[in-house]
Amino acid sequence: MKNESKRKQNTATKKQFKTYSFNNVFGKDLKSDKFKKVYYRELVRLRLARQIREMRTAKKLTQKAVAQKAKMPQSVVARIESGKHSASLDTLERIAHVFNKEVQFV
């Protein structure tokens, strides 16, 4: 009985949620040049964070190992990989050097 009532509650809760498409949420905002600039800057930072994390894990390196090779604290690598913090060009170049890469602007 208890399981049955829990299932009914879960089903009722799920019916309350409505999904929205990207355009429903950001469609009007993307017409604003200011919003577009900030939005795309954020996308670039998140992509960069993902690339660094993927290169590090592909080489089976820890954040600490990358940081030591780049001569910086591990917390800097963690903050960059989280995607919540920006990094200076110097910091990105030092991390890129660890992976035998170079920073390029596209």
C-alpha positions as CSV (number, residue, x, y, z in Angstrom):
1,M,0.0,0.0,0.0
2,K,2.7,2.5,1.0
3,N,4.6,1.9,-2.3
4,E,1.5,2.4,-4.3
5,S,0.7,5.7,-2.7
6,K,4.3,6.9,-3.2
7,R,4.1,6.0,-6.9
8,K,0.9,8.0,-7.2
9,Q,2.6,11.0,-5.4
10,N,5.6,10.8,-7.7
11,T,3.4,10.6,-10.8
12,A,1.4,13.6,-9.6
13,T,4.6,15.5,-8.9
14,K,6.0,14.7,-12.4
15,K,2.9,16.1,-14.1
16,Q,3.5,19.5,-12.5
17,F,6.7,20.1,-14.4
18,K,6.6,21.7,-17.8
19,T,9.6,21.7,-20.2
20,Y,10.7,24.6,-22.3
21,S,12.9,24.7,-25.4
22,F,16.0,26.8,-25.5
23,N,14.2,29.3,-27.8
24,N,11.3,29.6,-25.3
25,V,13.7,30.6,-22.6
26,F,16.3,32.6,-24.4
27,G,14.7,33.5,-27.7
28,K,14.0,37.2,-26.9
29,D,17.3,37.6,-25.0
30,L,19.4,36.4,-27.9
31,K,18.2,39.4,-29.9
32,S,20.0,41.6,-27.5
33,D,23.7,42.2,-28.5
34,K,24.7,42.6,-24.9
35,F,23.1,39.3,-23.9
36,K,24.6,37.5,-26.9
37,K,28.1,38.8,-26.1
38,V,27.9,37.5,-22.5
39,Y,26.2,34.3,-23.5
40,Y,28.8,33.3,-26.1
41,R,31.7,34.3,-23.8
42,E,30.3,31.9,-21.2
43,L,30.0,29.2,-23.8
44,V,33.7,29.7,-24.8
45,R,34.7,29.4,-21.1
46,L,32.7,26.2,-20.6
47,R,34.1,24.6,-23.8
48,L,37.6,25.5,-22.7
49,A,37.0,24.0,-19.3
50,R,35.7,20.8,-20.8
51,Q,38.7,20.6,-23.2
52,I,41.2,21.0,-20.4
53,R,39.5,18.3,-18.3
54,E,39.2,15.9,-21.3
55,M,42.9,16.3,-22.2
56,R,43.9,15.8,-18.6
57,T,41.8,12.7,-18.1
58,A,42.9,11.3,-21.5
59,K,46.5,11.5,-20.4
60,K,45.4,10.0,-17.0
61,L,46.8,13.0,-15.1
62,T,45.4,14.4,-11.9
63,Q,44.8,18.1,-11.4
64,K,47.7,18.1,-9.0
65,A,50.0,16.7,-11.7
66,V,49.0,19.2,-14.3
67,A,49.3,22.0,-11.8
68,Q,52.8,20.9,-10.8
69,K,53.9,20.8,-14.4
70,A,52.4,24.2,-15.1
71,K,53.9,25.6,-11.8
72,M,50.7,26.7,-10.3
73,P,48.4,25.5,-7.4
74,Q,46.1,22.6,-8.0
75,S,43.2,24.8,-7.0
76,V,43.7,27.0,-10.1
77,V,43.3,23.9,-12.4
78,A,40.2,22.9,-10.4
79,R,38.7,26.4,-10.7
80,I,39.3,26.5,-14.5
81,E,37.9,23.0,-15.0
82,S,34.8,23.8,-13.0
83,G,33.9,26.4,-15.7
84,K,33.0,28.9,-13.0
85,H,36.2,31.0,-13.2
86,S,38.1,32.7,-16.0
87,A,41.8,32.3,-16.5
88,S,44.4,34.7,-17.7
89,L,46.2,34.1,-21.0
90,D,49.4,33.3,-19.1
91,T,47.7,30.6,-17.1
92,L,46.1,29.1,-20.2
93,E,49.4,29.1,-22.0
94,R,51.1,27.3,-19.0
95,I,48.4,24.6,-19.0
96,A,48.5,24.3,-22.8
97,H,52.3,23.7,-22.6
98,V,51.7,20.7,-20.3
99,F,49.8,19.1,-23.1
100,N,52.1,20.3,-25.9
101,K,49.4,22.6,-27.2
102,E,49.3,26.3,-27.8
103,V,46.5,28.8,-27.2
104,Q,44.9,30.0,-30.4
105,F,42.2,32.5,-31.0
106,V,39.4,31.6,-33.5
